[in-house]
């Protein structure tokens, strides 16, 4: 039986405004649905790092059909008022094709963003007030962290009531929280089995909040290394992706039955393969199918290594074709 319609996108770091536009055009040319860009102050996989908003603007100007998303805006370094004005501008520039992906991200004391209070609490309140600011009209919001009284912005966003706000929640209590305030969920580095169970947590929390669960878009973002042979893909992926097990997934590693790790040297190929898509085109197709069966409705893939993105995109397209 054919699967329901699923959207697919490509994500990449915020490097080079020219490159952002070029990749966006290529993604649109192969008929994928969305193009996304990261928000980093220091490149994780590359040296050059440009402003994410300017990258998104270039991507929007270079395309006509694909959605343009942030994967994800680091809210810990932002204020909802300035963020709302920027997103409204991007929504108009893109002709109503913006997806606002948000993440709590980590405090960065070395850049002047020290840890203050509960990061998750700030993230959820940020989303709640941002949604009100984006919707237009008078805003009166009094929370623990943000107190805002404003007549609202002009112009209003192109998309109504506002551009969709997706949240990159990766722990259970935050997943329950975004079920009340977000329009989409965009976890990263997660196995299909855990995705399915956490999606159920999201849907149950949405029902308790009086929302229709499936009005929240079930997204997912994964790093992807696709080679002609599985063993060569694993060899290439290990030095690139072992660190992601430490970044995002201590709880998920335990959920999957792996022992906790404290250094890159403790990370195994099995862990990396469980949390990402690594292998041949056929392996990737099977893996994509597992994510679709787990409930993913919008799958965003970030190909690595970066210097091989142009080679990777046709392989990703072929894997998607086989999975469908």
Secondary structure, 3 states (H helix, E strand, C coil): CCCCCCEEEEEECCCCHHHHHHHHHHHHHCCCCEEEECCCCCCCCCCCCCCHHHHHHHHHHHCCCCEEEECCEEHHHCCHHHHHHHHHHHHHHCCCCEEEEEECCCCEHHHCECCCCCHHHHHHHHHHHHHHHHHCCCEEEECCCCEEEECCCCCCCCCCCCCEEEECCCCHHHHHHHHHHCCEEEEECCCHHHHHHHHHHHHHHHHHCCCCHHHCEEEEEEEEEECCCHHHHHHHHHHHHHHHHHHHCHHHHHHCCCCCCCCHHHCCHHHHHHHCEEECHHHHHHHHHHHHHCCCCEEEEEECCHHHHHHHHHHHHHHHHHHC
